[in-house]
């Protein structure tokens, strides 16, 4: 499984070294490939923020942790979320990174209201325009924004993107930079500074993402290598 403690320390040092704002940046431990028991060494290192991309798996892990008496874990949903799966996570999920259509946002809002909750969400934008990736294009986002902002039980606090899986540093940097620019534009025109989170960067590119303003990096492979 690798030296988890050492790897986590390296990630935390990279945040201090590369982030534009280290005090406001953190990493999400992506644990979609491991079970609850394999997550315990991560918790022992003081990490309590986990990212999952399947609603049922997140629900099962959350229930298992409850059985084990582990209560203070923060769950982030980072994958493509189907509307009919929102019900599995609405009771406890801390943040949903992948809101990419109005109908999904409306379902999250409805389910959050059932539990008397307000759920933090990020708007996912497909910066690179890849057909294989989910996410808003800007035209569609601007069209749906007025209705998105009317929803009372979701709290839109930032943006997310998935960069292309390439080694071209210049391309990666341009994608991350563009997301930051869009955040600034939206804050100026719509959100009055309320957008504070930028979820971007994974194991292969998180240092570049931090240099371009990421506040949330999604790291899995690096933890376990």
C-alpha positions as CSV (number, residue, x, y, z in Angstrom):
1,X,0.0,0.0,0.0
2,X,3.0,2.3,0.2
3,X,4.0,4.7,3.0
4,X,0.7,6.5,3.5
5,X,2.0,8.8,6.2
6,X,5.0,9.9,4.2
7,X,2.9,10.4,1.0
8,X,0.3,12.5,2.9
9,X,3.1,14.7,4.4
10,X,4.4,15.2,0.9
11,X,1.0,16.4,-0.4
12,X,0.7,18.8,2.6
13,X,4.2,20.2,1.9
14,X,3.3,20.6,-1.8
15,X,0.3,22.6,-0.8
16,X,2.4,24.9,1.3
17,X,5.0,25.2,-1.5
18,X,2.8,25.6,-4.5
19,X,-0.5,27.1,-3.4
20,X,-1.4,30.7,-4.0
21,X,-3.1,30.7,-0.7
22,X,-1.9,27.7,1.4
23,X,-4.0,28.6,4.5
24,X,-7.2,28.2,2.4
25,X,-6.2,25.1,0.3
26,X,-6.6,21.5,1.2
27,X,-6.6,18.1,-0.4
28,X,-9.5,15.6,-0.6
29,X,-8.4,11.9,-0.2
30,X,-9.9,10.1,-3.1
31,X,-10.8,6.7,-1.8
32,X,-13.0,5.2,-4.6
33,X,-10.7,2.2,-5.1
34,X,-10.3,1.2,-1.4
35,X,-12.6,-0.1,1.3
36,X,-13.3,1.4,4.7
37,X,-10.6,-0.6,6.5
38,X,-8.0,0.6,4.1
39,X,-9.1,4.2,4.8
40,X,-8.3,3.9,8.5
41,X,-4.5,4.6,8.1
42,X,-5.5,7.9,6.3
43,X,-7.7,8.9,9.2
44,X,-4.9,8.0,11.6
45,X,-2.8,10.7,9.8
46,X,-5.4,13.3,10.6
47,X,-7.1,13.4,7.2
48,X,-10.9,13.5,7.5
49,X,-12.0,14.7,4.0
50,X,-12.8,11.9,1.5
51,X,-13.9,12.0,-2.1
52,X,-16.1,9.3,-3.7
53,X,-17.6,9.0,-7.1
54,X,-20.3,6.4,-6.5
55,X,-23.3,7.3,-4.3
56,X,-24.0,3.8,-3.1
57,X,-20.4,3.2,-2.2
58,X,-20.3,6.5,-0.3
59,X,-23.4,5.5,1.6
60,X,-22.0,2.1,2.5
61,X,-18.8,3.5,3.7
62,X,-20.5,6.2,5.7
63,X,-22.7,3.5,7.4
64,X,-19.6,1.4,8.1
65,X,-17.8,4.3,9.7
66,X,-20.9,5.0,11.9
67,X,-20.7,1.4,13.0
68,X,-17.1,1.8,13.9
69,X,-17.8,5.0,15.8
70,X,-16.0,7.3,13.3
71,X,-18.3,10.3,13.1
72,X,-16.3,13.3,12.1
73,X,-15.6,12.4,8.4
74,X,-16.4,14.9,5.7
75,X,-17.8,13.3,2.5
76,X,-17.3,15.0,-0.9
77,X,-19.0,13.6,-4.0
78,X,-16.6,14.2,-6.9
79,X,-18.0,12.0,-9.8
80,X,-20.8,12.3,-12.2
81,X,-23.9,12.2,-10.1
82,X,-27.2,10.7,-11.5
83,X,-30.4,12.4,-10.2
84,X,-31.8,9.1,-8.9
85,X,-28.7,8.6,-6.7
86,X,-28.9,11.9,-4.9
87,X,-31.2,10.4,-2.3
88,X,-28.4,8.1,-1.1
89,X,-26.1,10.9,-0.1
90,X,-28.2,14.0,0.7
91,X,-28.5,13.3,4.4
92,X,-24.8,13.6,5.1
93,X,-22.7,14.7,2.1
94,X,-20.7,17.8,2.8
95,X,-20.0,19.0,-0.7
96,X,-21.0,17.9,-4.3
97,X,-18.3,19.0,-6.7
98,X,-20.1,18.0,-9.9
99,X,-23.3,20.0,-10.5
100,X,-23.4,20.2,-14.3
101,X,-27.1,20.7,-15.1
102,X,-30.1,22.5,-13.6
103,X,-32.2,19.4,-13.2
104,X,-29.4,17.8,-11.0
105,X,-29.2,21.0,-8.9
106,X,-33.0,21.0,-8.4
107,X,-32.9,17.4,-7.2
108,X,-30.1,18.1,-4.7
109,X,-32.1,21.1,-3.5
110,X,-35.2,19.0,-3.1
111,X,-33.5,16.2,-1.2
112,X,-31.5,18.7,1.0
113,X,-34.8,20.4,1.9
114,X,-36.2,17.0,3.1
115,X,-33.4,16.8,5.6
116,X,-33.6,20.5,6.5
117,X,-30.0,20.9,5.2
118,X,-28.2,23.3,2.9
119,X,-25.6,21.4,0.8
120,X,-22.5,23.1,-0.5
121,X,-22.0,22.5,-4.3
122,X,-19.6,23.4,-7.0
123,X,-20.5,24.0,-10.6
124,X,-18.6,21.7,-12.9
125,X,-17.3,23.3,-16.1
126,X,-15.8,21.5,-19.1
127,X,-13.0,23.9,-19.8
128,X,-11.3,21.8,-22.4
129,X,-14.5,20.9,-24.2
130,X,-13.8,17.2,-24.1
131,X,-16.8,15.1,-25.2
132,X,-15.8,12.3,-22.8
133,X,-16.0,14.7,-19.8
134,X,-19.1,16.0,-18.1
135,X,-19.6,19.7,-17.2
136,X,-21.2,22.9,-18.3
137,X,-20.1,24.8,-21.3
138,X,-20.2,28.5,-20.5
139,X,-23.2,29.4,-22.7
140,X,-25.3,26.8,-21.0
141,X,-24.1,27.8,-17.5
142,X,-25.0,31.5,-18.1
143,X,-28.4,30.4,-19.4
144,X,-29.2,28.4,-16.2
145,X,-27.6,30.6,-13.6
146,X,-30.7,32.7,-12.7
147,X,-32.6,29.5,-11.8
148,X,-29.6,27.9,-10.1
149,X,-29.3,30.9,-7.9
150,X,-33.0,30.7,-6.8
151,X,-32.5,27.3,-5.2
152,X,-32.5,27.8,-1.4
153,X,-31.1,24.5,-0.2
154,X,-27.9,24.4,-2.2
155,X,-25.1,26.8,-1.5
156,X,-23.0,27.4,-4.7
157,X,-19.5,28.2,-3.3
158,X,-17.1,27.5,-6.3
159,X,-16.2,25.7,-9.5
160,X,-14.7,22.4,-10.5
161,X,-13.1,21.1,-13.6
162,X,-11.5,17.9,-14.8
163,X,-8.3,18.7,-16.9
164,X,-7.3,16.5,-19.8
165,X,-5.1,13.5,-18.8
166,X,-2.0,14.7,-20.6
167,X,1.6,15.6,-19.8
168,X,1.4,19.0,-21.6
169,X,2.0,21.4,-18.7
170,X,1.1,24.4,-20.8
171,X,-2.3,23.0,-21.7
172,X,-3.0,21.9,-18.1
173,X,-2.0,25.4,-16.8
174,X,-4.3,27.1,-19.3
175,X,-7.2,25.0,-18.2
176,X,-6.7,25.7,-14.6
177,X,-6.1,29.4,-15.2
178,X,-9.3,29.7,-17.3
179,X,-11.3,28.2,-14.4
180,X,-9.9,30.8,-12.1
181,X,-10.8,33.5,-14.5
182,X,-14.4,32.2,-14.9
183,X,-14.7,32.2,-11.1
184,X,-13.6,35.8,-11.0
185,X,-16.0,36.8,-13.7
186,X,-18.9,35.0,-12.0
187,X,-18.0,36.6,-8.7
188,X,-18.1,40.0,-10.3
189,X,-21.3,39.6,-12.3
190,X,-23.4,37.3,-10.1
191,X,-22.0,36.1,-6.8
192,X,-20.5,39.1,-5.2
193,X,-17.4,37.2,-4.1
194,X,-19.2,34.2,-2.7
195,X,-17.4,31.7,-5.0
196,X,-14.3,30.8,-2.9
197,X,-13.5,27.2,-3.9
198,X,-11.7,25.9,-7.0
199,X,-11.7,22.1,-7.2
200,X,-9.0,21.2,-9.7
201,X,-6.0,19.1,-10.0
202,X,-5.3,15.4,-9.3
203,X,-2.3,13.3,-8.5
204,X,-0.6,13.9,-11.9
205,X,-1.2,17.7,-12.1
206,X,-2.1,19.1,-8.6
207,X,1.0,21.2,-8.3
208,X,0.2,23.1,-11.4
209,X,-3.4,23.4,-10.2
210,X,-2.3,24.9,-6.9
211,X,-0.1,27.4,-8.7
212,X,-3.1,28.5,-10.7
213,X,-5.4,28.9,-7.6
214,X,-6.8,25.5,-6.7
215,X,-8.2,25.5,-3.2
216,X,-9.3,21.8,-3.3
217,X,-7.2,19.1,-5.0
218,X,-8.4,15.6,-5.4
219,X,-5.7,13.1,-4.7
220,X,-5.9,9.4,-4.7
221,X,-3.1,7.4,-6.3
222,X,-0.4,9.6,-4.6
223,X,-1.6,8.6,-1.2
224,X,-1.3,4.8,-1.8
225,X,1.7,4.6,-4.1
